[in-house]
Every structure is written in C-alpha cells, then in structure tokens.
Amino acid sequence: MNGKKSSQTIQDAHLFSLKKFFGIYEQLSRESFDEIYQAMVEKNWLINNGEQRYSLTTSGMTLLENNPLPQYINGWNFHQITSLFWERLSLLIQVVSNLAFCESRYIPIQKNIDVHNWLKSTLKDITVPRLELGPALYSELNECFKTAKVIDPSLLVFRLTGFQQIGLTPLQVATKLNLDIHNYQVEFTNILHYLIQKIMEEENQLKILPYLIDELIQDDELTLSSRKTQKLLRQGHSPDIIAKLRHLKLSTIEDHLVELALNAADFSIDTYVDRELQHEILEVSRQKASKQLKVIKEKIGAATYFQIRLVLAKHGDR
C-alpha cells in the first residue's frame, strides 16, 4: 500500500490480486498498520494464524460484505500520478477561484515549481475565456460527480482552497465528517482515482479537466530498468551477459524477466522453463491452492525459485 514498484512487489500484486490497492496509501506507517490489524483481532474481525498470517472471521466477513471496498481505487495504474493530479487540481481551482474575483494577491497552495509551470502553460492553452473559467470548471466537475456512485464529493471539496477560503487538512476533514483518518485517506484517493478515470472516459466532452492528466498516463506497466533489459534480450543477449553489461546481479536481471512475464504478452518463458515443468508447477500450485514459492519448491525439487516465479507470473492467474 505504500511501497515502490519493485519486481517483487509487482509480482506479488499480480499473484495475490492486489493490483487495485498498490501504492494507494503512501502516508501509512508500519506502526499504524500494526495498530489497525491488532484492533481488528481484538474486535474479532481477524484471527491471527501466526507468522504475520491472518484470516477473516465470520463477523469480519459480514463487516466486509456490509461495507464494500472503494470501487474506483486503481492503485496499479494511478498510484504514481495521484499526488501530482491532486496538486494540479487544487492549484488550478485556487487560481481560477481568485481569477473570478479579480484577486491577484494570495499564496499558492502548492509549492511544486513543476506544477506552477504546468498551470502557466495550461492557462495559455485553455480556449475558455478567463472570466468564464470559474463557471466552466465548476460545471465540468459537477457533471463528473453526478454519475458517481457511493462517492461523497465533500471529502474533496473541504480540502479545496479558493478566494478567501482556506482548505482543511485531511485530519480536519476526517474530524468534521466523523471519519477515521485512515478511512478518509483511502476514500480521498478513491475520489481522485474516480476523477482520473472519468476524465479519461469523457476527454472529448471536457474542455478544462483533461489538462490535469496531460502527460501523466503511461502506456505500459514496465519499470525503466526492465525496459533496458528487454531491449538487450531482443538483441540476443543472455541474462548472464546482460547482468555483466549492466553491472547488475543476475538475480536482478531475473527479477526483470519475471516482470516481463507479467506484463509483456509476447514474452515467452520456454527458454527458461520447459513446457513439462511449467505444467507441473501450475498443477502443484492448483493442488496446494497456494502461490507461495516455498510450498511449490518443496514439492518440485528440480525447479528453481526463479523458474517457479516465472511460471506463476506468466500463467498463475489461470
């Protein structure tokens, strides 16, 4: 929830169907996380199975059914742009609000120089007349939220700064709405992700909001380092040679291969794991109802951990 995109976390997110929650709560500390699950154990929502493994109780399952997870969360695709999207949105609203009242003396709510430069460029490109920006921006946001399900826009609106109006902090909004701060943070992210998705869907119908996601959306999910390894593979180099060329450990290159298996549809793992062993690994994973490497390795001694990871990355979701 607050880690970076490494080959290991990428693989785990895929294998355990956690992609939507990837990187959605960077502010979460380990101490807070420990407190949360300990409280869940005390309330009999979770059972501690040892070795940091937990399972839902009947009351925990009932609670989850009655309180659905935020439906617009998309951490896998948006976690790297969420903060920047919010910085752009909040600064745009502050500037447009003050423009509407012909006010030029105010302190920008965001300090990021790149966001300031983005806004200066954007205001030049937007075709809407300056004096009409306020009503136009309000109208677009209002239309976006009209079709939102189970979303409370006030979680975002109370954070906004404008003409003679200072936005509240996350804790202040959570207190005002009688929400747990952690629930608030996740719901706030849910709203931002909803807006990003809505803007992408309605891009041709909107005149202002699409500028917020300009150059933020990436076409693929590969990390930069894995792309470099992919390029060398296509040139015919073996993993051993690539490790030497890039001055990296072989295990790091193997991580990149696992990432390619996860994300590149045209990447074949047959060179590294023969078909029969692939089938055997998948069969053991199915029989044991487990994707834990150690469990599969104990059953198939001939397979390396790297081979097991590759197979689960390529075919583990089947």
C-alpha positions in Angstrom: 0.0 0.0 0.0 2.9 2.4 0.4 5.8 0.6 -1.2 7.5 1.3 -4.5 7.2 -0.6 -7.7 9.9 -3.3 -7.4 10.0 -6.6 -9.3 9.0 -8.4 -6.1 6.1 -6.2 -5.2 4.9 -6.2 -8.8 4.9 -10.0 -8.9 3.1 -10.2 -5.5 0.4 -7.7 -6.6 -0.4 -9.8 -9.6 -0.3 -13.2 -7.9 -2.5 -12.2 -5.0 -4.9 -10.0 -6.9 -3.9 -6.8 -5.1 -3.2 -4.6 -8.0 -6.0 -2.1 -7.2 -4.5 -1.4 -3.8 -1.0 -1.0 -5.0 0.6 2.2 -3.6 -2.7 3.8 -2.6 -1.7 4.9 0.9 1.9 6.2 0.9 1.3 8.0 4.2 0.6 4.8 6.1 3.3 3.9 8.6 4.1 0.4 9.7 3.2 1.4 13.3 -0.3 2.5 12.1 -0.7 -0.7 10.1 0.2 -2.8 13.1 -2.3 -0.9 15.2 -5.1 -1.4 12.6 -4.8 -5.2 12.3 -4.3 -5.6 16.1 -7.6 -3.7 16.6 -9.2 -6.0 14.1 -8.1 -9.0 16.0 -9.4 -7.5 19.3 -12.8 -6.9 17.6 -12.8 -10.5 16.4 -12.8 -9.5 12.7 -9.5 -11.3 12.1 -7.8 -14.4 13.5 -4.0 -14.4 13.9 -2.6 -17.6 12.4 1.0 -16.8 13.2 3.9 -15.7 11.0 2.0 -12.5 10.0 -0.8 -14.5 8.5 -4.4 -13.7 9.2 -7.8 -15.0 8.2 -11.3 -13.4 8.3 -13.8 -14.4 11.0 -17.5 -14.8 10.3 -18.1 -11.3 11.8 -15.2 -9.9 9.7 -16.7 -11.3 6.5 -20.1 -9.8 7.5 -18.5 -6.4 8.1 -16.8 -6.6 4.7 -20.0 -7.5 2.9 -21.8 -4.6 4.6 -19.0 -2.1 3.9 -17.8 -2.7 0.3 -14.3 -1.6 -0.6 -14.0 1.7 -2.5 -14.9 0.7 -6.1 -12.9 3.3 -8.0 -9.5 2.6 -6.4 -6.9 1.8 -9.1 -3.6 1.9 -7.4 -1.8 -0.1 -10.1 -2.4 2.4 -12.8 -2.7 5.6 -10.9 -0.5 5.4 -7.7 2.4 7.3 -9.3 0.3 10.1 -10.5 -2.3 10.5 -7.7 -0.3 13.2 -5.7 0.6 15.2 -8.8 -3.0 15.1 -10.1 -4.2 16.5 -6.7 -1.5 19.2 -6.8 -2.6 20.2 -10.2 -6.3 20.1 -9.4 -6.1 22.0 -6.1 -3.8 24.7 -7.6 -6.0 25.1 -10.7 -9.1 25.6 -8.6 -7.4 28.1 -6.3 -6.1 30.2 -9.2 -9.4 30.1 -11.2 -11.3 31.0 -8.0 -9.2 34.0 -7.4 -9.3 35.0 -11.1 -13.1 35.0 -10.8 -12.9 37.7 -8.1 -10.0 39.6 -9.8 -7.7 38.8 -6.8 -4.0 38.5 -7.6 -2.6 38.6 -4.1 -2.6 35.2 -2.5 -0.1 32.5 -1.5 -0.3 29.4 -3.9 -1.5 26.3 -2.0 1.1 24.2 -3.8 4.8 24.8 -3.8 5.9 22.4 -6.6 7.5 24.6 -9.3 6.7 22.0 -11.9 3.0 22.3 -11.1 3.3 26.1 -11.3 4.9 25.9 -14.7 2.3 23.4 -15.8 -0.5 25.7 -14.8 1.0 28.7 -16.5 1.3 26.7 -19.7 -2.2 25.3 -19.3 -3.9 28.7 -18.8 -2.4 29.8 -22.1 -3.7 26.7 -23.9 -7.2 26.6 -22.5 -9.6 28.1 -25.0 -12.2 29.1 -22.4 -12.1 32.9 -21.8 -10.5 33.8 -18.4 -13.7 35.2 -16.9 -15.6 32.1 -17.8 -13.1 29.7 -16.4 -14.8 29.5 -12.9 -18.3 28.6 -14.1 -16.9 26.2 -16.7 -14.6 24.4 -14.3 -17.4 24.1 -11.7 -19.8 22.8 -14.4 -17.3 20.1 -15.5 -16.6 18.9 -12.0 -20.3 18.9 -11.2 -21.1 16.8 -14.2 -18.3 14.3 -13.3 -19.7 13.8 -9.8 -23.3 13.5 -11.0 -22.7 10.0 -12.3 -20.5 8.9 -9.4 -21.8 6.1 -7.2 -21.3 5.9 -3.5 -19.0 8.9 -3.5 -19.2 11.9 -1.3 -17.6 14.9 -3.1 -17.4 16.8 0.2 -14.3 14.7 1.1 -12.5 16.5 -1.6 -14.4 19.9 -1.6 -13.5 20.6 2.0 -9.8 20.3 1.1 -10.0 23.0 -1.6 -8.5 26.5 -1.3 -10.0 29.4 -3.2 -10.9 33.1 -2.9 -10.8 34.0 0.8 -11.2 30.3 1.6 -8.5 28.0 3.1 -8.9 24.3 2.5 -8.9 21.9 5.5 -6.2 19.4 6.3 -7.0 15.6 5.9 -7.3 15.3 9.7 -9.7 18.3 9.9 -11.9 16.9 7.2 -11.9 13.5 8.8 -12.9 15.0 12.2 -15.6 17.2 10.6 -17.2 14.2 8.8 -16.7 11.9 11.8 -14.4 9.6 9.9 -11.4 7.5 10.9 -8.3 9.2 9.4 -7.3 6.0 7.6 -10.7 5.5 6.1 -10.7 9.2 5.0 -7.3 8.9 3.3 -8.4 5.8 1.3 -11.8 7.4 0.4 -10.0 10.6 -0.7 -7.8 8.5 -3.0 -10.9 6.7 -4.3 -12.4 10.1 -5.3 -9.2 11.2 -7.1 -9.0 7.9 -9.0 -12.6 8.2 -9.9 -12.0 11.7 -11.4 -8.9 10.5 -13.3 -10.9 7.6 -14.8 -13.9 9.9 -15.6 -11.7 12.4 -17.3 -10.1 9.7 -19.4 -13.5 8.4 -20.4 -15.0 11.9 -21.2 -11.9 13.6 -22.5 -13.6 14.6 -25.8 -16.5 16.2 -24.0 -14.4 18.3 -21.5 -12.5 21.5 -22.2 -10.6 22.0 -19.0 -10.2 18.9 -16.9 -8.3 16.8 -19.5 -5.3 19.2 -18.9 -5.0 17.7 -15.4 -3.9 14.3 -16.8 -1.8 15.6 -19.7 1.4 13.5 -20.0 0.6 11.6 -16.8 -0.9 8.4 -18.1 1.7 5.8 -19.2 1.1 3.2 -21.9 2.7 0.2 -20.2 3.5 -1.1 -16.8 7.2 -1.9 -17.1 9.8 -0.2 -14.9 12.5 1.7 -16.7 15.2 -0.8 -15.7 13.2 -3.8 -17.1 12.7 -2.0 -20.4 16.5 -1.7 -20.7 16.8 -5.5 -20.0 14.1 -6.2 -22.5 16.0 -4.2 -25.2 19.2 -6.3 -24.6 17.2 -9.5 -24.7 15.8 -8.6 -28.1 19.4 -8.0 -29.2 20.0 -11.7 -28.5 21.9 -11.4 -25.2 21.5 -14.0 -22.4 20.7 -13.0 -18.8 24.3 -13.7 -17.7 25.7 -11.4 -20.4 23.0 -8.7 -19.7 24.0 -8.8 -16.0 27.6 -8.1 -16.9 26.8 -5.4 -19.5 24.6 -3.6 -17.0 26.8 -4.2 -14.0 23.9 -5.8 -12.1 23.4 -9.0 -10.2 22.0 -12.0 -12.2 19.1 -12.1 -9.6 18.2 -8.5 -10.6 18.0 -9.5 -14.3 15.9 -12.5 -13.3 13.6 -10.0 -11.5 13.3 -8.1 -14.8 12.4 -11.4 -16.6 9.6 -12.1 -14.1 8.3 -8.5 -14.7 8.4 -9.1 -18.4 6.5 -12.4 -17.9 3.8 -10.5 -16.0 3.4 -7.6 -18.4 4.7 -8.5 -21.9 2.2 -10.7 -23.8 4.8 -11.6 -26.4 7.5 -12.7 -23.8 8.0 -16.5 -23.9 9.3 -18.3 -20.8 10.0 -21.5 -22.7 13.7 -20.7 -22.9 14.0 -20.7 -19.2 11.4 -23.4 -18.2 10.4 -26.3 -20.4 6.7 -26.9 -21.0 6.5 -30.1 -18.9 8.0 -28.3 -15.9 5.7 -25.4 -16.4 2.7 -27.7 -16.3 4.0 -29.5 -13.2 4.5 -26.2 -11.3 1.0 -25.0 -12.2 -0.5 -28.3 -11.2 1.1 -28.3 -7.8 0.0 -24.7 -7.3 -3.5 -25.7 -8.1 -3.5 -28.8 -5.9 -2.0 -27.0 -2.9 -4.2 -23.9 -3.5 -1.1 -21.9 -3.0 1.2 -19.5 -4.9 3.8 -19.5 -2.2 7.2 -20.3 -3.7 8.4 -22.4 -0.8 5.3 -24.7 -0.9 5.8 -25.4 -4.6 9.6 -25.8 -4.2 9.2 -28.4 -1.5 7.0 -30.5 -3.9 9.2 -30.0 -7.0 12.9 -30.1 -6.1 14.0 -29.9 -9.7 12.5 -26.4 -10.2 14.4 -23.3 -9.1 12.7 -20.4 -7.3 13.3 -18.3 -10.4 11.5 -20.9 -12.6 8.6 -21.1 -10.2 8.3 -17.3 -10.2 8.4 -17.2 -14.0 5.7 -19.7 -14.4 3.4 -18.1 -11.8 4.0 -14.7 -13.4 3.1 -16.0 -16.9 0.3 -18.4 -16.1 -0.5 -18.1 -12.4 -3.8 -16.2 -12.9 -5.3 -19.0 -15.0 
